Amino acid sequence: MMKNLRRYATWTLVVMLLFSALFSVQAQNIGSIKQSAKEAKISPDLYQVMQNNGPLPVISTSGGTVETNQVVVDNKIAIEAVANNEDGEGLLNQLKALGLTDGVAYKRKIFGYLPIDKIGELKNVSSLSFAYSFYKPETNTGSVTSQGDAALKADIARTTYGVTGAGVKVGILSDSYNRLNGQAAGIASNDLPAAGVQVLQELPVASGTGTDEGRAMAEIIYDVAPGAAMAFNTAFTGEAGFAQGIINLAAAGCQIIVDDIGYLNAPMFQDGLVAQAVDQVVNNNGVTYFSSAANQARSSYQAPYKNGGTYTNAGFFGTNTAYPTHNFAASGLDNLQQITIPTGGSLRLAFQWDNPYQSISGGTGATTDLDILILNSTTGAILTSGARDQSGGGDPWEITGTYTNTSGAPLNVNVIIVKFAGPDPGLIKWVNYGSRTIIPEYDTKSSTSFGHANAAGCIGVGASAYFDTPVFNGQPTATIENFSSAGGTPILFTTAGARINGIVGTVRQKPEITAVDGGDNTFFGSDFEPNGRPNFFGTSAAAPHAAAVAALMKQKVPAITRNTILSTLQSTALDMDDPSTAGFDAGFDFGTGFGFIQADRALLAISPTSLSLTFTASPTMLTTSGTTTLSATVSGGTTPYSYTFSGPGTITPSGNMASVSGLPAGVQTFTVVARDATAPTSQSISGTVSVTVTQANTAPTVANPVPPQSATVGVAYTLSLASVFTDAETPGSLTLSVSGLPAGLSFVPPATISGTPSMSGVSSVMVTATDPGSLTAGTTFNITVSPAPVVVTPLALTFTASPTMILTTGTTTL
């Protein structure tokens, strides 16, 4: 009974450049608008905003309404722009000079909010190739535990293997996280971690109030992997902001990243900016990346373009030219594809063809200009269209307005694809983002999962309602949700724009797996059972369930790679059937991937990798008075690890480190034994490390104090100091210095005092010894200098007379 009820599924859709049915008013023809917009380097819808000096209104026409979701706040409109070179930052700076706010650049693409009165100045921005509107994103739609926890048997896995996701960080990308201010209540009710979620970038205020779908995803992750840390980044800032958010989450340490976002103008046949960012973090950062497959089932038309018939509408195209059209018929001619829109239902088509994107590859990009029109099947009136100008290049996509049937009865409409200019393309494709019950004529039931969910590094996730899984319905396997998107969209171009294998291209196995949706949470969605708790349906809910299981796997085996996580989830999944194909699809199919994942089987299948140990000491050269720090680093196995250190000296352990002191001289060896967690098995590994310990330097000592010394003025004096000091580590390597010597004496290195005292008195002499380590010792002694002795010499007399011969009358002098 329950499984037959209609459910509303959630996959967040970011609608890029919705070209509305404003043109059905015929105020201006599309040919004139295309030309004017091309000259202004903007899209026709942005040109209309400039002309109207405001956002495009909701239009009532032919039994229905056509709606756009442009983001206009305070006379600013959200835009995306493409640089004509690789310098996106340069273009961003030029647009900021025009008044662009909240800008972000990634490679060639720019997002931000531009004053409406500055749109006309974009044509003067030298590095701008073209710009278009960013349209308001759409979401389709503890105390509370998601039934998905039991459906995936994650509760059994946690108990059996003792894992909670501890030590693993999961990144989330969605519209918003806490714009509704519900985090505090979620923490209080134990539906979110006590530490909350790290928010790198919240939804900009200019984007309006978000749904906090990112917080609902966080509640799911917390149910399944309650020990995991989490971070959030909005994905609603254009493809540039989305891609940069992925890079930022990886830089913030997220080993697992999950999103539930789809951009309608993301390349179908080429890896776009977001897909490249996914592959970058997977290949360069070791991230395991999950994304919702989308909720469009197989509501898609895909076929080789076949020229047949023409379409003329002078009021729309501004000319009576008969433009070529696509022939839908397998045989004969039919350029109209009839689609029935149920009462109250809607139709919105994202349409692309096989030309490379200029915003991805550079160059001219598109060589063909196709338009897609939705006509009233009775009157032929244009209800809505996608009709941008790609005649001079650009990106090969169109998105119609959202046409809602308000006629009160089912309404038939016709789709026509018109070639406005250029050569015939090879492959064309549209995906319907309106009501899922629409049954189109010429239905190819093609893939609807594309963009970054189709990236090589991304793990696409389909959805199965919890009550359609074995734990709840007793069946051997799960049943896919009727809205879960199918994979199989071909990649036809490299990122450089080179074609791959004609219109066959490379088809990747997408989605890879199916997880669970429809479980309870505290605030998001409506109460389905009912049990008083809202239910979160859609691949938006399935993707975080899968990401949380990966977090449990990552804790059990930290070294596990993204490829091993994926292959294990696939090999242990319950095989499912794709109901759109005949018979049971054994193994992989484009509807369910490899089947419904089971956490207990996946964790059983992965064995702890052998432990790897790095054991170091720092420093490895020290003295007996120093300390060294031992450090052990283990990888592999399961956390937590325990460590036991042994060796000489005093060891003080702290986790994976230990401080060692009191070591004797010599080469000393230490041992560590590291052990991983005990569940399911325990491993240990040991290692050794050596350090060289030298004797710590000690100060010299006085071996032979100098006794008091005597000297005499004028008498030569010599004293040897060679045996005064000794040193335990460096004998014979001491440096002596002397101070306080009497006048006439001096110190002659290395160890002699010598000279002739010249002044009597008592002098206190200081002798200092310094070893090579700058440690010193000193001693003092006195030198008493006596005066010189008094010497008495005998008298010597010389007595003379001059002259010695004189007369009696003469004199002599004695």
C-alpha positions in Angstrom: 0.0 0.0 0.0 2.7 2.5 1.1 4.9 1.9 -1.9 2.1 2.7 -4.3 1.6 6.2 -3.0 2.9 9.1 -5.0 6.1 10.6 -3.5 7.8 13.9 -4.3 11.5 13.5 -4.8 14.2 16.0 -4.1 17.1 16.8 -6.3 18.4 20.3 -6.2 18.3 21.9 -9.6 20.1 25.1 -10.4 18.4 26.6 -13.5 20.9 28.4 -15.7 19.7 30.9 -18.3 16.0 30.2 -18.6 14.9 31.8 -21.8 11.2 32.5 -21.1 8.2 32.7 -23.3 8.3 36.4 -23.0 8.9 36.3 -26.7 5.4 34.8 -27.3 4.1 38.3 -26.4 5.8 39.3 -29.7 6.8 42.7 -28.4 10.0 42.1 -30.4 11.0 39.2 -32.7 13.7 36.8 -31.6 15.8 37.6 -34.6 16.1 41.2 -33.7 16.7 40.4 -30.0 19.3 37.8 -30.9 21.2 40.4 -32.9 21.0 43.1 -30.4 22.0 40.8 -27.5 24.9 39.5 -29.5 26.2 43.0 -30.1 25.8 43.7 -26.3 27.7 40.4 -25.5 24.8 39.2 -23.4 22.0 36.6 -23.7 18.6 37.6 -25.0 17.0 37.2 -21.6 19.6 39.4 -20.0 18.9 41.9 -22.9 15.2 41.8 -22.0 16.1 42.5 -18.3 18.1 45.5 -19.5 15.2 46.7 -21.7 12.6 46.1 -19.0 14.9 47.6 -16.3 13.9 44.6 -14.1 13.3 40.9 -14.0 11.2 39.1 -16.5 7.6 38.6 -15.2 5.4 35.5 -15.1 3.5 35.3 -18.4 0.0 33.9 -18.8 -0.5 32.4 -22.2 -2.5 29.7 -24.0 -4.0 27.9 -21.0 -1.0 28.2 -18.8 1.8 30.2 -17.4 5.5 30.6 -18.2 7.7 31.3 -15.2 11.3 32.4 -14.8 13.4 32.5 -11.6 15.9 35.2 -12.2 17.6 36.4 -9.0 17.2 40.2 -8.7 17.8 41.9 -5.4 18.2 45.7 -4.8 18.3 46.3 -8.5 21.1 43.8 -9.0 20.8 40.7 -11.1 22.8 37.5 -10.6 24.8 36.7 -13.7 27.3 34.3 -15.1 30.0 35.5 -17.5 32.6 33.8 -19.6 36.1 35.3 -20.2 37.6 35.3 -23.7 40.8 34.0 -22.2 42.0 31.8 -19.4 42.2 34.8 -16.9 38.9 34.6 -15.1 40.2 36.6 -12.2 41.0 39.4 -14.6 37.4 39.4 -15.9 36.2 39.3 -12.3 38.2 42.5 -11.5 36.8 44.3 -14.5 33.2 43.3 -13.6 33.8 44.4 -10.0 34.7 47.8 -11.4 31.2 47.9 -12.9 29.7 47.2 -9.4 29.6 43.4 -9.4 29.3 42.0 -5.9 29.7 38.6 -4.3 31.9 37.7 -7.3 33.7 34.4 -7.7 35.9 33.1 -10.6 36.9 29.6 -11.6 38.9 29.2 -14.8 36.9 31.1 -17.5 33.6 31.5 -15.6 32.4 34.2 -13.3 29.4 34.5 -11.0 28.1 37.6 -9.2 25.5 40.3 -8.8 25.5 43.1 -11.3 23.6 46.4 -11.1 20.8 46.2 -13.8 21.7 49.7 -15.0 25.3 48.4 -15.8 24.2 45.6 -18.1 24.5 47.9 -21.1 28.2 48.5 -20.2 29.1 44.8 -20.4 29.8 45.2 -24.2 32.8 47.5 -23.2 34.4 44.9 -20.9 37.5 43.9 -22.9 37.9 40.4 -21.5 34.2 39.4 -21.6 33.1 36.9 -24.2 29.5 36.7 -23.2 27.2 36.9 -20.1 23.8 35.5 -19.2 21.4 35.5 -16.3 21.8 33.1 -13.3 18.4 31.9 -12.5 17.1 31.2 -9.0 17.9 27.7 -7.9 15.0 25.2 -7.5 14.7 22.5 -4.9 12.0 19.9 -5.6 11.6 18.8 -3.0 19.3 12.2 17.4 15.8 12.3 18.2 15.0 11.3 14.7 16.9 8.6 12.9 16.6 8.0 9.2 15.2 4.6 8.3 18.0 4.5 5.8 20.4 3.6 8.6 18.7 0.3 9.1 18.0 -0.2 5.3 21.7 0.0 4.6 22.5 -2.1 7.7 24.8 0.6 8.8 23.6 0.1 12.4 24.9 -3.5 12.2 28.2 -2.4 10.7 28.8 0.1 13.4 28.2 -2.4 16.2 30.1 -5.3 14.5 33.2 -3.3 13.6 33.3 -0.6 16.2 33.2 2.2 13.7 31.4 5.6 13.7 33.3 7.5 11.1 35.6 9.0 13.7 38.7 10.6 12.1 37.0 11.1 8.8 35.7 14.5 7.5 32.8 14.7 5.1 32.1 17.7 2.9 28.6 18.7 1.9 27.5 20.9 -1.0 23.9 22.0 -1.4 21.8 25.2 -1.3 22.2 26.3 2.3 23.0 24.9 5.7 21.8 27.3 8.4 19.9 30.1 6.7 16.7 29.0 8.6 18.7 29.0 11.9 17.9 25.4 12.8 21.4 24.2 13.7 21.1 24.9 17.4 17.9 22.9 17.7 19.5 20.1 15.7 22.5 20.0 18.1 20.2 20.1 21.2 18.1 17.2 19.9 21.3 15.2 19.1 20.5 15.2 15.4 23.6 17.1 14.6 27.1 16.8 16.1 27.7 18.8 19.3 30.5 20.7 17.5 28.2 21.6 14.7 29.3 21.7 11.0 32.1 23.8 9.7 30.6 26.3 7.2 33.1 27.5 4.6 30.5 29.5 2.6 26.8 29.9 3.3 24.2 30.8 0.7 24.6 34.5 -0.1 21.9 36.7 1.3 21.3 38.1 -2.2 20.2 34.6 -3.3 17.2 34.6 -1.0 16.3 32.2 1.8 17.5 28.7 1.2 15.9 25.5 2.3 18.8 24.3 4.4 18.9 21.1 2.4 22.5 20.8 3.3 21.6 20.5 7.0 19.1 17.8 6.2 22.0 15.9 4.4 24.1 16.5 7.5 21.4 14.9 9.7 21.6 11.8 7.5 25.3 11.6 7.7 25.2 12.0 11.5 22.7 9.1 11.7 24.9 6.7 9.8 28.4 8.0 10.7 27.9 9.9 14.0 31.6 10.2 14.7 32.5 11.9 11.4 33.3 15.6 11.2 31.5 17.7 8.6 31.9 20.8 6.6 29.5 22.7 4.3 29.9 25.0 1.2 27.0 26.4 -0.8 26.8 25.3 -4.4 24.4 28.1 -5.4 27.0 30.6 -6.6 27.1 29.5 -10.2 29.3 26.8 -11.7 32.4 28.9 -10.8 31.4 29.0 -7.1 30.3 25.4 -7.1 33.7 24.2 -8.5 35.6 26.5 -6.1 33.6 25.1 -3.2 34.7 21.6 -4.1 38.3 22.7 -4.1 37.9 24.5 -0.8 36.3 21.5 0.9 39.2 19.3 -0.1 41.6 21.9 1.1 39.8 21.9 4.4 40.6 18.2 4.9 37.4 16.5 3.7 38.3 13.0 2.6 34.7 12.4 1.4 32.5 15.0 -0.4 28.9 14.7 -1.4 26.5 17.0 -3.3 22.9 17.0 -4.4 23.1 19.7 -7.1 22.4 19.7 -10.8 23.0 22.6 -13.2 20.7 22.4 -16.2 23.2 24.1 -18.5 26.1 21.9 -17.4 27.6 20.2 -20.5 25.8 17.0 -21.4 28.5 15.8 -23.8 31.7 17.3 -22.3 33.2 17.5 -18.8 32.4 21.0 -17.5 34.0 23.1 -14.8 32.3 21.2 -11.9 33.1 17.8 -13.4 36.8 18.9 -13.7 36.9 20.1 -10.1 35.5 16.7 -9.0 38.2 14.9 -10.9 40.8 17.3 -9.6 40.1 16.6 -5.9 39.7 12.8 -6.6 43.0 12.5 -8.4 45.1 15.1 -6.4 43.6 15.0 -2.9 42.4 11.4 -2.7 38.8 12.5 -2.1 35.9 10.0 -2.6 33.2 12.0 -4.2 29.4 11.2 -4.3 26.6 13.0 -6.2 22.9 12.4 -6.6 22.1 10.9 -10.0 19.1 13.3 -10.3 15.3 12.7 -10.3 14.3 12.8 -14.0 14.0 9.0 -14.5 14.2 8.5 -18.3 12.3 11.6 -19.3 14.7 12.5 -22.1 14.8 12.5 -25.8 18.2 11.7 -27.5 18.8 11.0 -31.2 21.0 11.9 -34.1 19.9 15.2 -35.7 17.9 14.5 -38.9 17.0 17.4 -41.2 13.4 17.2 -42.3 10.8 19.9 -42.9 11.0 23.6 -42.2 9.4 26.1 -39.8 8.4 29.7 -40.6 7.3 32.2 -38.1 7.9 35.8 -39.2 6.6 37.2 -35.9 9.0 35.2 -33.9 12.1 35.2 -36.1 11.6 38.6 -37.8 11.8 37.1 -41.2 9.7 34.8 -43.5 12.7 32.5 -43.8 11.8 28.8 -43.8 14.3 27.4 -41.2 15.3 23.8 -41.3 13.9 21.6 -38.5 14.7 18.2 -36.9 12.7 15.3 -38.2 11.5 13.1 -35.2 10.1 10.3 -37.3 12.0 7.1 -37.9 10.4 7.0 -41.4 8.5 9.6 -43.2 8.4 13.2 -42.0 7.3 14.7 -38.6 9.1 17.7 -37.2 6.7 18.0 -34.3 7.0 15.9 -31.1 3.7 15.7 -29.2 3.8 15.8 -25.4 0.9 15.6 -23.0 1.0 17.9 -19.9 -1.4 16.7 -17.2 -3.7 19.0 -15.4 -1.6 21.3 -13.2 1.6 19.7 -14.6 4.5 21.5 -16.1 7.1 21.2 -18.8 10.7 22.5 -18.9 13.2 21.3 -21.3 17.0 21.5 -21.1 18.3 21.1 -24.6 21.8 20.6 -26.0 23.6 19.4 -29.1 27.0 18.0 -29.9 29.2 21.1 -30.2 32.0 21.9 -27.6 31.5 24.6 -25.0 33.4 27.8 -25.5 33.4 28.4 -21.7 35.2 25.0 -21.4 37.4 24.7 -24.4 37.9 28.3 -25.5 37.9 29.0 -29.2 34.5 29.7 -30.8 32.6 26.9 -29.1 29.3 26.2 -30.8 29.2 26.2 -34.6 25.5 25.5 -34.9 22.6 27.7 -33.5 19.6 25.5 -32.6 16.4 26.8 -31.0 13.8 24.7 -29.2 10.1 25.8 -29.2 7.1 24.5 -27.4 3.9 25.1 -29.3 0.2 24.8 -28.5 -0.7 21.7 -30.5 -4.0 23.2 -31.6 -3.2 26.8 -32.4 0.5 26.5 -33.0 1.1 29.5 -30.6 4.6 29.5 -29.1 4.1 28.8 -25.4 7.8 29.0 -24.4 11.2 28.6 -26.0 14.9 28.5 -25.7 16.4 30.7 -28.4 19.8 32.1 -27.5 22.2 33.2 -30.2 25.1 30.7 -31.0 25.6 31.9 -34.5 29.0 33.3 -33.6 30.0 30.6 -31.1 29.3 30.2 -27.4 27.9 27.3 -25.5 25.4 24.9 -27.2 22.5 24.8 -24.9 19.0 26.2 -24.5 16.5 26.0 -21.7 12.8 26.7 -22.1 10.7 28.5 -19.6 8.6 26.4 -17.2 5.2 26.1 -18.8 2.5 25.1 -16.3 -0.8 23.8 -17.5 -3.6 25.8 -15.8 -6.3 24.9 -18.4 -8.1 22.4 -16.1 -7.6 19.5 -18.5 -4.6 17.5 -20.0 -3.0 19.7 -22.6 -1.1 18.5 -25.7 1.9 20.6 -26.8 4.4 20.1 -29.6 8.1 20.4 -29.4 9.9 21.7 -32.5 13.7 22.0 -32.9 14.7 24.7 -35.4 18.2 25.2 -36.9 18.7 28.9 -37.0 22.2 28.8 -38.3 25.2 26.6 -39.0 25.8 23.0 -40.1 23.7 20.1 -39.0 24.8 18.8 -35.6 25.4 15.1 -35.0 23.5 14.4 -31.8 20.7 16.3 -30.0 19.2 15.7 -26.5 16.6 17.3 -24.2 15.9 16.4 -20.6 12.5 17.3 -19.0 12.6 19.0 -15.6 8.8 19.4 -15.4 6.2 16.8 -14.4 7.5 13.3 -14.4 4.3 11.8 -15.7 4.6 13.3 -19.2 4.6 10.7 -21.9 6.2 12.2 -25.1 5.8 11.0 -28.6 8.9 9.4 -30.1 10.0 8.6 -26.6 13.6 7.3 -26.5 13.7 6.9 -22.7 17.2 8.2 -22.7 19.6 9.1 -19.9 18.9 12.0 -17.7 22.0 12.0 -15.5 24.6 14.3 -16.9 27.1 17.0 -15.9 29.4 16.4 -12.9 27.3 13.4 -11.8 28.7 11.8 -15.0 32.3 12.8 -14.3 34.8 10.0 -14.3 35.8 10.6 -10.6 32.2 11.1 -9.3 30.2 8.2 -7.8 26.6 8.7 -9.0 23.9 7.5 -6.6 20.4 6.4 -7.4 17.6 6.1 -4.9 15.4 3.4 -3.4 12.7 4.2 -0.8 13.5 2.7 2.5 10.2 0.7 2.5 11.2 -0.8 -0.8 14.3 -2.4 0.7 14.8 -5.9 2.1 15.0 -4.9 5.8 11.5 -3.3 5.5 9.7 -5.3 2.9 11.3 -8.7 3.2 12.2 -9.0 -0.5 15.6 -10.2 -1.6 16.6 -6.9 -3.1 15.5 -3.2 -3.3 13.3 -1.5 -5.9 14.5 1.7 -7.7 12.5 4.9 -7.2 10.4 5.6 -10.4 12.0 9.1 -10.6 15.7 8.0 -10.1 17.7 9.2 -13.1 19.3 6.8 -15.6 22.8 7.1 -16.8 24.4 6.5 -20.1 25.0 10.1 -21.4 27.9 9.9 -23.8 31.0 12.1 -23.5 31.7 13.3 -27.0 34.4 15.9 -26.5 37.6 16.3 -24.5 37.9 19.4 -22.3 40.0 20.9 -25.1 37.1 20.4 -27.5 38.4 17.5 -29.5 35.7 15.0 -30.6 35.8 11.5 -29.2 34.5 8.7 -31.4 31.9 10.5 -33.4 28.5 10.7 -31.9 29.1 7.5 -29.9 31.7 8.9 -27.6 32.6 7.4 -24.3 29.8 6.1 -22.2 30.6 5.7 -18.5 28.8 3.3 -16.1 26.5 5.7 -14.3 25.1 5.7 -11.7 27.5 3.4 -10.0 25.3 2.4 -7.0 21.9 2.9 -5.4 21.3 4.0 -1.8 18.3 4.8 0.3 15.9 7.7 0.5 12.6 8.6 2.2 13.9 8.4 5.8 12.9 10.6 8.6 14.6 13.9 9.6 13.7 16.8 11.9 12.5 19.4 9.4 13.0 18.8 5.7 10.2 17.4 3.5 6.6 16.3 4.4 5.4 13.6 6.7 4.8 10.6 4.4 4.0 7.7 6.8 2.7 9.7 8.7 4.5 9.5 12.0 5.0 13.1 12.9 8.4 13.4 11.3 9.1 14.7 7.8 10.6 12.4 5.2 13.5 13.3 2.9 13.0 11.7 -0.6 15.1 11.8 -3.7 18.6 11.0 -4.8 19.5 14.1 -2.7 18.9 11.9 0.3 20.4 8.8 -1.2 23.8 10.4 -1.9 24.6 11.4 1.7 23.6 7.9 2.9 26.2 6.5 0.6 28.8 9.1 1.6 28.3 8.2 5.3 28.8 4.5 4.6 32.1 5.4 2.9 33.1 7.3 6.1 32.6 4.1 8.1 34.8 2.3 5.6 37.4 5.0 5.8 37.6 4.7 9.5 38.0 1.0 9.5 40.8 1.2 6.8 42.2 4.7 6.8 44.4 4.0 3.8 41.5 2.7 1.7 41.4 4.5 -1.7 38.4 5.9 -3.6 38.6 3.1 -6.1 38.6 0.4 -3.4 35.6 2.1 -1.7 33.7 2.1 -5.0 34.6 -1.4 -6.0 33.7 -2.8 -2.6 30.4 -1.0 -2.5 29.6 -2.4 -6.0 30.8 -6.0 -5.3 28.8 -6.2 -2.1 25.6 -4.5 -3.3 22.3 -6.3 -3.8 21.7 -6.6 -7.5 18.7 -4.7 -8.7 16.5 -4.6 -11.8 16.1 -1.6 -14.1 12.4 -1.7 -14.8 12.7 0.2 -18.0 14.3 -2.8 -19.7 13.0 -6.3 -20.4 13.9 -9.0 -18.0 16.1 -8.8 -14.9 19.3 -6.9 -15.4 22.1 -9.0 -13.9 25.1 -6.9 -12.8 25.4 -3.3 -13.9 22.5 -1.4 -15.5 22.0 2.3 -16.2 19.0 2.5 -13.9 20.4 1.1 -10.7 24.2 0.8 -11.2 25.6 -2.3 -9.5 22.7 -2.3 -7.0 21.7 -1.4 -3.5 24.6 -0.9 -1.2 24.9 -2.8 2.2 27.2 -1.3 4.8 27.7 -4.5 6.8 28.8 -6.5 3.7 31.1 -3.7 2.5 32.9 -3.4 5.9 33.2 -7.2 6.1 34.8 -7.2 2.7 37.6 -4.8 3.5 40.4 -6.1 5.5 42.7 -3.7 7.5 45.8 -3.1 5.4 49.1 -4.0 6.9 50.4 -1.5 9.4 53.1 0.8 8.3 55.3 2.4 10.9 57.6 5.4 10.9 59.6 5.7 14.1 61.9 8.7 14.6 63.9 10.5 17.3 64.8 14.1 17.4 67.5 15.0 18.0 69.6 11.9 17.2 72.8 13.4 18.7 72.7 14.7 22.3 74.6 14.8 25.6 74.0 12.9 28.8 72.2 16.0 30.1 69.9 16.4 27.1 66.5 15.0 26.1 65.2 13.4 22.9 61.6 13.1 21.6 60.5 9.8 20.1 57.7 9.9 17.5 55.8 7.0 16.0 53.5 7.4 12.9 51.3 4.5 11.9 49.1 4.0 8.8 46.9 1.2 7.7 44.8 -1.0 10.0 42.0 0.6 12.0 42.1 3.5 14.4 42.7 4.1 17.2 46.3 3.1 17.6 48.1 2.4 20.9 51.9 2.7 21.5 54.4 1.2 23.9 57.9 2.6 24.1 60.9 0.9 25.8 64.6 1.7 26.1 67.2 3.3 28.5 66.8 6.4 30.5 63.5 7.9 31.8 60.7 7.6 29.2 57.6 9.7 29.5 55.0 8.6 26.8 52.1 10.7 25.5 50.1 9.1 22.7 52.3 8.4 19.7 55.2 10.5 21.2 57.6 10.0 24.2 60.2 12.3 25.9 63.4 10.6 27.0 66.0 12.0 29.5 68.7 10.7 31.8 70.6 8.8 29.1 74.1 7.3 29.6 76.8 8.0 27.1 77.0 5.8 24.0 74.7 4.6 21.2 71.2 4.1 22.8 68.5 2.1 21.0 64.7 2.5 21.6 61.8 0.3 20.6 58.1 1.1 20.0 55.3 -1.4 19.6 52.2 0.1 17.8 48.9 -1.7 17.8 45.7 -0.9 15.9 42.1 -1.2 17.1 40.8 -4.5 18.4 37.8 -4.9 16.0 37.6 -7.0 14.0 41.2 -8.1 14.5 44.2 -6.5 16.0 47.6 -6.0 14.4 50.9 -4.8 15.9 54.1 -3.6 14.4 57.4 -2.7 16.0 60.3 -0.5 15.1 63.6 0.7 16.6 65.5 4.0 16.5 69.0 4.9 17.8 70.5 8.0 19.2 74.1 8.8 20.0 74.7 10.2 23.5 77.9 11.9 24.4 79.1 12.9 27.9 77.8 16.3 28.9 80.6 18.9 29.4 81.7 19.7 33.0 83.6 22.7 34.1 87.4 22.5 34.8 88.5 22.0 38.4 91.5 23.3 40.4 93.9 20.4 40.8 96.9 22.1 42.4 96.2 25.5 44.0 99.0 28.0 43.7 100.6 28.7 47.1 101.6 32.3 48.1 104.5 33.5 46.0 107.4 35.9 46.8 109.4 38.1 44.4 111.8 40.9 44.7 112.0 44.1 42.9 114.5 43.9 40.2 114.9 40.1 40.4 113.7 38.0 37.5 110.6 35.8 38.3 109.0 32.8 36.6 105.9 30.7 37.6 104.4 27.7 35.7 100.6 27.3 35.9 100.4 24.1 33.8 99.4 21.8 36.6 97.0 24.1 38.4 93.7 22.9 36.5 92.4 19.7 35.2 89.3 18.9 33.0 87.4 15.6 32.7 86.4 15.8 29.1 89.1 17.8 27.4 92.4 17.6 29.4 95.1 19.6 27.8 92.6 21.8 26.0 92.1 24.5 28.6 92.7 28.1 27.9 94.2 30.2 30.8 93.9 33.8 31.5 95.5 35.8 34.4 94.7 39.1 36.0 96.1 41.2 38.9 99.8 40.6 38.3 102.4 43.0 39.9 104.0 45.6 37.8 106.8 44.1 35.7 105.2 40.6 35.5 103.0 39.3 32.6 101.2 36.1 31.5 102.8 34.2 28.7 100.4 31.7 27.1 99.8 28.9 27.5 100.7 28.6 31.2 103.6 30.8 32.4 103.9 34.0 34.5 107.3 35.7 34.0 109.1 39.0 34.2 111.0 41.3 36.6 109.0 43.0 39.3 109.5 46.7 39.3 107.4 47.7 42.4 107.2 46.2 45.8 103.9 45.2 47.4 101.3 42.4 47.7 99.2 41.5 44.6 96.1 39.2 44.5 96.4 37.3 41.2 93.4 35.6 39.6 93.9 32.7 37.2 90.9 31.5 35.1 90.7 28.2 33.0 88.2 27.9 30.2 87.3 24.6 28.5 86.2 24.3 24.8 82.6 24.3 26.0 83.1 27.8 27.5 82.8 26.5 31.1 85.4 28.0 33.5 87.1 27.6 36.8 89.3 30.0 38.7 91.8 30.3 41.6 93.6 33.2 43.3 96.9 33.5 45.1 99.1 36.3 46.4 102.5 37.5 45.1 104.5 39.5 47.7 107.2 41.7 46.0 110.0 42.8 48.4 112.1 46.0 47.8 115.5 45.5 46.3 118.3 45.1 49.1 120.7 48.2 50.0 124.3 47.7 48.7 127.2 49.6 50.7 130.4 50.1 48.6 133.9 50.8 50.3 135.5 54.4 50.1 138.2 54.9 47.6 140.5 58.1 47.8 142.5 59.8 45.3 144.6 62.7 46.7 146.6 64.9 44.3 148.4 68.2 44.3 148.8 70.4 41.4 151.4 71.4 40.6 153.6 69.0 42.4 156.7 71.2 41.7 156.7 74.8 42.9 159.0 77.6 44.1 159.1 78.6 47.7 157.2 81.5 46.7 154.6 79.4 44.8 151.4 77.6 45.8 149.9 74.2 45.1 146.3 72.9 45.1 145.4 69.7 46.9 
